[in-house]
Amino acid sequence: MGIGVAVAGASGYAGGELLRLVAGHPDLDLVAATAHTAAGAPVSAVHPQLTGLDLVFGSTDPAVLAGADLVFLALPHGESAALAAALPAGTRVVDLGADHRLTAPDAWRRYYGGPHAGAWTYGLPELPGQRDRIAAADRVAATGCYAGATILALAPLIAAGAVAPDDVVVVAASGTSGAGRAAKPHLLGSEVMGDLSPYKVGAHQHVPEIKQATGATSLSFTPVLAPMPRGILATVTARPGAAGTDPREVLAAAYADSPLVHVLPPGSWPHTAATLGSAACHLQATVDTDSGRVIVVSALDNLGKGAAAQAVQCANLMLGLPETAGLSAFGVAP
């Protein structure tokens, strides 16, 4: 028998990806999957890609989850804190929601509203010293998908003085699965196909998370909905810092020992299809010949490294397993 794992909120897109990864993991046993409206239904009725996984959704009740060694919470923002608080103290928890990411209560109230539930260990292993912190933690808050793509592109450059922490500009396009599975008119195929549309312009909730993790002091972030199911392509620009610093070399040095972050060869640029279905992030950097600004392009699968795969990566560290157990850095093509 492996390590018992449960997934709460397993009927959503991120929850379904967690089920897929856990079911194929060499050291984990999927002991429970819970949902709200789908409770009582077979998992394969909601996730036909998981046909053959003989499991029925239970209700999202602490008693259903309490027997697991580790619980993944793939719930809407604002719903994780109460459920996590009701679980036994020794239960390891990885939260894919935003409830425990931010350290500043004021930032939570400004971008999410309501009471702040407190910060957990932040779940981005590639940040300096974070692998050890995650390995020692019982409660970990996984990153937001846009945040993960941006932080991986920006954090090493600010830390090295290669870019200035103010006047950072990010434009990032995401697939529609980033908006969740709930039926919404603006996510209908006829509305999305053949269209690019910005949303939450100037007020996206991942801004304080990105600033907190990177040290950026001023950030303009514009998210764009793209006509594809999954993937994020983020373009991050900033004013140069120390003269003569090669941003690509800074990134390559920072991620030399990170198995799931790849700085591409010179002249090769990230694109979302190359990360589809993977736990990897692809990066490339250059300096704009006209403005002199540093440009970093980042690509990842918003349900992979941006959500479920990142959560499994953290769980592996928490459980003393190899960091990449059950994960692949290789995408699916075509």
C-alpha positions in Angstrom: 0.0 0.0 0.0 1.2 3.5 -0.8 0.6 6.8 0.9 -3.2 7.6 1.1 -4.2 10.7 -0.7 -7.6 12.5 -1.1 -8.7 15.2 -3.5 -11.4 17.7 -2.5 -13.0 19.5 -5.3 -12.1 16.7 -7.7 -14.9 17.4 -10.2 -13.2 20.6 -11.5 -10.5 20.8 -14.2 -7.6 21.1 -11.7 -9.2 18.4 -9.5 -9.4 16.1 -12.5 -5.8 16.6 -13.4 -4.9 15.8 -9.8 -6.8 12.6 -10.0 -4.9 11.7 -13.2 -1.5 12.4 -11.7 -2.2 10.7 -8.4 -3.7 7.6 -10.1 -0.4 7.2 -12.1 1.9 8.0 -9.2 4.2 5.2 -8.1 4.0 6.0 -4.3 0.5 7.4 -3.8 -2.9 5.7 -3.4 -6.0 7.6 -4.2 -8.4 6.9 -1.3 -11.0 9.5 -1.8 -12.3 12.1 -4.3 -15.0 14.6 -3.2 -17.2 17.0 -5.0 -20.3 19.1 -4.2 -23.0 18.6 -6.9 -21.3 15.6 -8.4 -21.3 13.6 -5.1 -22.5 10.0 -5.7 -21.5 10.0 -9.4 -18.7 7.8 -10.8 -15.5 9.8 -11.4 -15.5 8.7 -15.1 -19.0 10.2 -15.6 -17.5 13.7 -15.0 -13.9 13.0 -16.2 -14.3 10.5 -19.2 -10.5 10.7 -19.7 -10.3 8.8 -16.4 -12.4 5.8 -17.5 -11.1 2.8 -15.7 -10.6 4.6 -12.4 -13.1 2.8 -10.2 -14.0 5.6 -7.8 -17.2 7.4 -6.9 -17.2 11.1 -5.7 -18.0 11.5 -2.1 -19.3 14.6 -0.4 -16.9 17.3 0.6 -17.0 16.5 4.2 -14.0 16.5 6.6 -14.9 13.0 7.8 -14.5 11.7 4.2 -11.1 13.2 3.9 -9.8 12.7 7.4 -8.3 9.2 6.8 -5.9 10.4 4.1 -2.2 11.0 4.8 -2.3 14.0 2.5 -5.3 16.1 1.2 -5.3 18.2 -1.9 -7.8 21.1 -1.8 -8.9 22.1 -5.3 -11.8 24.3 -4.2 -12.9 27.8 -5.2 -11.1 30.7 -3.6 -12.4 31.3 -0.1 -13.6 27.7 0.6 -10.4 26.0 1.5 -9.7 27.6 4.9 -12.7 26.3 6.7 -12.3 22.7 5.4 -8.6 22.7 6.2 -9.2 23.8 9.7 -11.6 20.9 10.3 -9.1 18.3 9.2 -6.9 16.5 11.8 -3.9 18.5 12.8 -1.4 15.9 11.5 -3.0 15.7 8.1 -0.7 17.2 5.4 -2.6 19.6 3.1 -1.8 21.2 -0.2 -4.2 24.0 -1.1 -4.5 24.9 -4.8 -6.8 27.9 -3.9 -5.7 31.4 -2.9 -6.8 31.2 0.8 -3.4 30.8 2.3 -1.0 32.3 -0.3 -0.8 35.9 0.9 1.1 37.1 4.0 -0.5 40.5 4.1 -4.2 40.7 5.3 -4.6 44.1 3.6 -3.7 42.6 0.2 -6.2 39.7 0.8 -9.0 42.1 1.6 -8.2 44.3 -1.3 -8.1 41.6 -4.0 -10.3 38.9 -2.6 -12.4 40.4 0.2 -13.4 38.9 3.5 -11.3 37.8 6.5 -7.7 36.7 5.9 -7.2 33.0 6.9 -3.4 33.3 7.4 -0.4 32.4 5.3 0.9 28.9 4.8 4.3 27.8 3.4 4.4 29.0 -0.2 4.4 26.2 -2.7 6.9 27.1 -5.4 9.9 24.8 -4.8 12.2 26.7 -7.2 12.4 29.8 -5.1 15.6 30.0 -3.0 15.4 27.8 0.1 11.8 26.9 -0.6 12.3 23.2 -1.1 13.5 22.8 2.5 10.6 24.9 3.8 8.0 22.8 1.8 9.6 19.5 2.9 9.3 20.6 6.6 5.7 21.9 6.3 2.3 20.2 7.0 0.3 22.9 5.2 1.4 24.3 1.8 -0.3 26.9 -0.4 0.3 26.2 -4.1 0.8 29.1 -6.5 -1.7 30.7 -8.8 -1.2 29.7 -12.5 -0.4 33.2 -13.8 1.7 33.8 -10.7 3.8 30.7 -11.2 4.5 31.6 -14.8 5.5 35.2 -13.9 7.4 34.4 -10.7 9.6 31.9 -12.4 10.4 34.4 -15.1 11.0 37.4 -12.8 12.2 36.3 -9.3 15.8 35.4 -10.2 16.4 38.6 -12.2 15.2 40.8 -9.3 17.3 38.8 -6.8 20.4 39.2 -9.0 19.9 42.9 -9.6 19.5 42.1 -13.3 16.3 44.1 -13.5 14.8 46.9 -11.4 11.9 45.9 -9.1 9.7 48.8 -10.2 8.0 49.3 -13.5 7.5 45.6 -14.2 4.9 44.9 -17.0 3.3 41.5 -17.6 0.9 40.5 -20.4 -0.1 36.9 -20.1 -2.5 34.8 -22.2 -4.3 31.8 -20.7 -6.5 28.9 -21.9 -10.1 28.8 -20.8 -9.6 26.1 -18.3 -8.0 28.7 -16.0 -11.5 30.1 -15.4 -12.7 26.8 -14.0 -15.4 24.4 -15.1 -18.6 26.4 -14.1 -20.7 27.3 -17.1 -20.2 31.0 -18.0 -21.5 32.6 -21.2 -18.2 34.3 -22.0 -16.5 30.9 -22.0 -18.8 29.3 -24.6 -17.0 28.0 -27.6 -18.8 30.4 -29.9 -17.7 33.3 -27.7 -14.0 32.2 -27.3 -13.1 30.8 -30.7 -11.4 33.3 -33.0 -11.1 35.9 -30.2 -8.6 37.3 -27.7 -10.0 39.3 -24.8 -8.5 41.0 -21.8 -10.1 40.8 -18.4 -9.6 42.0 -14.9 -7.4 44.7 -16.4 -5.5 46.6 -13.8 -6.9 44.6 -10.9 -6.0 40.9 -11.2 -5.8 39.0 -7.9 -2.4 37.4 -8.7 -0.7 40.8 -8.5 0.0 40.8 -4.7 1.1 37.2 -4.9 3.7 38.0 -7.7 5.0 41.0 -5.8 5.3 39.0 -2.5 7.3 36.2 -4.2 9.5 38.3 -6.4 10.2 41.5 -4.6 8.7 43.6 -7.4 7.4 46.9 -6.0 5.3 48.0 -9.0 3.6 45.6 -11.4 1.2 46.2 -14.3 -0.5 42.9 -15.1 -2.9 42.3 -18.1 -4.4 38.8 -18.4 -5.8 37.7 -21.8 -8.3 34.9 -22.5 -7.0 32.8 -25.4 -9.0 30.4 -27.6 -7.4 27.2 -26.3 -8.3 24.8 -23.5 -5.1 25.0 -21.5 -1.7 26.8 -21.3 -0.2 30.1 -20.3 2.2 32.3 -22.2 3.5 35.2 -20.2 5.6 38.1 -21.5 7.4 39.9 -18.7 9.3 43.1 -19.2 11.3 45.2 -16.8 13.9 48.0 -16.8 17.5 46.7 -16.7 19.4 46.7 -13.5 23.2 46.0 -13.3 24.9 46.9 -16.5 26.2 44.1 -18.6 24.1 41.4 -17.0 22.8 38.7 -19.4 19.3 37.9 -18.2 19.3 34.5 -19.9 22.5 33.5 -18.0 21.0 34.6 -14.7 17.9 32.4 -15.3 20.1 29.4 -16.5 22.2 29.7 -13.3 19.1 30.0 -11.1 17.5 26.9 -12.5 20.5 24.7 -13.2 19.4 22.2 -10.6 15.6 22.5 -11.2 14.3 19.5 -13.1 11.0 21.1 -14.1 12.2 24.5 -15.3 14.0 24.7 -18.6 15.8 27.8 -20.0 15.7 27.2 -23.7 18.7 27.4 -26.0 19.5 30.9 -27.4 17.1 31.7 -30.3 14.5 29.3 -29.1 11.3 30.7 -27.6 8.6 29.1 -25.4 5.2 28.2 -26.7 2.3 26.7 -24.9 2.0 23.5 -27.0 5.4 22.3 -25.9 4.4 22.2 -22.2 0.9 20.7 -22.8 0.3 17.9 -20.2 3.7 18.4 -18.6 5.0 19.6 -15.2 7.5 21.9 -16.8 8.0 25.6 -17.4 9.9 26.9 -20.4 11.8 30.2 -20.2 13.7 32.5 -22.6 15.1 36.0 -22.1 16.6 38.8 -24.1 17.2 42.6 -24.1 15.0 44.7 -26.4 17.3 46.4 -28.9 15.2 49.6 -29.0 14.0 50.2 -25.4 16.7 48.3 -23.6 14.1 46.6 -21.4 14.6 43.0 -20.4 12.1 40.6 -21.9 11.3 37.2 -20.5 8.8 34.8 -22.1 7.4 32.0 -19.9 5.2 29.1 -21.0 3.5 26.4 -18.9 0.4 24.3 -18.7 -2.0 26.1 -16.4 -3.4 22.8 -15.1 0.2 21.3 -14.9 3.0 23.4 -13.5 0.4 26.1 -12.9 -1.8 23.9 -10.7 -2.0 20.1 -10.3 1.6 19.2 -11.2 2.9 21.9 -9.0 0.8 20.6 -6.1 2.1 17.1 -6.6 5.6 18.4 -6.7 5.0 20.0 -3.3 3.4 16.9 -2.0 6.4 14.8 -3.0 8.7 17.1 -1.0 6.4 17.0 2.0 6.3 13.2 1.9 10.0 12.7 1.5 9.6 11.4 -2.1 11.7 12.3 -5.1 10.6 15.8 -6.3 9.5 14.6 -9.7 7.8 11.3 -8.7 4.7 10.8 -10.9 5.5 13.8 -13.0 6.9 14.4 -16.4 8.8 17.3 -17.8 7.9 16.3 -21.3 4.8 17.6 -23.1 2.3 15.9 -25.3 2.3 16.6 -29.1 0.8 17.2 -31.5 
